[in-house]
């Protein structure tokens, strides 16, 4: 699929749209409600942020931005057709409750996801996200890309953006794109 959205050349594009969508490799992660996999990102638009719950800055800013985007989209025709996902790379598949508590602080509908490192790596690679966990035995930190990925209703990567950004600009650009999005 190829779709080019007109955007004024003098204005920065808040979202980097791919010329061709990219199929995601098969993955199986966990939420408090159960399995989160390829089928979970089909049928609607999905915004995905990788991070960790002890993150002091980038993750909270990204989650706040997603919450603002969610609020603004809720008043549009796409409001019920978008989900927002936080993938916690520092928790294992048994800790879905912890990531859920963390994400609920930002939005009650934000989906917190955990999983085995191999499965997290599979999804991260498909989305072009990177992360590295560094531990000294008692404390840890995670370096990670500051991108939020956008997955289309077919379950394919279609765009991404860096944060922080202005939520109204993101929403406007997203709505411009989806209004001409080729669903075939």
QUICOR-V341163 format. One record per pair of residues at least 4 apart in sequence whose ideal C-beta (glycine too) atoms are under 7 Angstrom apart, sorted by the first residue. I is the first residue (numbers start at 0). J is the second residue. Records with the same first field share a line. If there is no record, write none. Layout:
BEGIN
I=J ; J
END
This chain:
BEGIN
0=19 ; 20 ; 181
1=18 ; 19
2=179 ; 180 ; 181
4=16 ; 175 ; 176 ; 179
6=10 ; 12
12=172
13=160 ; 164 ; 168 ; 169 ; 172
14=149 ; 158 ; 160 ; 169 ; 172 ; 173
15=158 ; 159 ; 160
16=157 ; 158 ; 176
17=21 ; 156 ; 157 ; 158
20=151 ; 153 ; 155 ; 156 ; 157
21=155 ; 156
22=155
23=37 ; 122 ; 125 ; 154 ; 155 ; 156
24=121 ; 124 ; 125
25=37
26=36 ; 37 ; 118 ; 121 ; 122
27=34 ; 36 ; 118
28=35 ; 36 ; 112 ; 113 ; 114 ; 118 ; 122
29=34 ; 35 ; 92 ; 95 ; 112 ; 113 ; 114
30=35 ; 95 ; 110 ; 111 ; 112
31=95 ; 96 ; 99
35=39 ; 112
37=41 ; 154
40=45 ; 150 ; 154
41=152 ; 153 ; 154
42=152
43=80 ; 81 ; 82 ; 152
44=77 ; 80 ; 81 ; 149 ; 151 ; 152 ; 177
45=82 ; 84 ; 150
46=65 ; 81 ; 83 ; 84 ; 147 ; 149
47=84 ; 86 ; 126 ; 147 ; 148 ; 150
48=61 ; 62 ; 65 ; 85 ; 86 ; 147
49=86 ; 88 ; 123 ; 128 ; 130 ; 143
50=54 ; 57 ; 58 ; 61 ; 85 ; 87 ; 143
51=58 ; 87 ; 88 ; 89 ; 141
52=87 ; 89 ; 90 ; 97 ; 98 ; 101
53=89
54=58 ; 59 ; 141
56=60
57=61 ; 145
58=62
59=63
60=64 ; 162 ; 163
61=65 ; 147 ; 162
62=66 ; 85 ; 102 ; 105 ; 109
63=67 ; 105
64=68 ; 162 ; 163 ; 164 ; 166
65=69 ; 83 ; 109 ; 147
66=70 ; 105 ; 106 ; 109
67=71 ; 166
68=72 ; 166 ; 169 ; 170
69=73 ; 83 ; 106 ; 108
71=166 ; 167 ; 170
72=77 ; 78 ; 81 ; 170
73=78
74=78
75=174
77=81 ; 174 ; 177
82=110
83=106 ; 109 ; 110
84=110 ; 112
85=98 ; 102 ; 109 ; 111 ; 112
86=112 ; 119 ; 122
87=98 ; 111 ; 112 ; 113
88=119 ; 130 ; 132 ; 141
89=132 ; 139 ; 141
90=94 ; 97 ; 98 ; 113
91=113
92=113 ; 114 ; 115
94=98 ; 113
95=99 ; 111 ; 113
96=100
97=101
98=102 ; 111 ; 112 ; 113
99=103 ; 111
101=111
102=109 ; 111
103=107
105=109
114=118 ; 119
115=119
116=120
117=121
118=122
119=123
120=124
121=125
122=126
123=128 ; 129 ; 130
125=156
126=148 ; 156
127=159
128=144 ; 146 ; 148
129=143 ; 144
130=141 ; 142 ; 143
131=141 ; 142
132=139 ; 141
133=139 ; 140
134=139
145=161 ; 162
146=159 ; 160 ; 161
147=159 ; 160 ; 162
148=156 ; 159
149=157 ; 158 ; 159
150=154 ; 155 ; 156 ; 157
151=155 ; 157
160=164 ; 169
164=168 ; 169
165=169
166=170
167=171
168=172
169=173
170=174
171=175
172=176
173=177
174=178
176=180
END
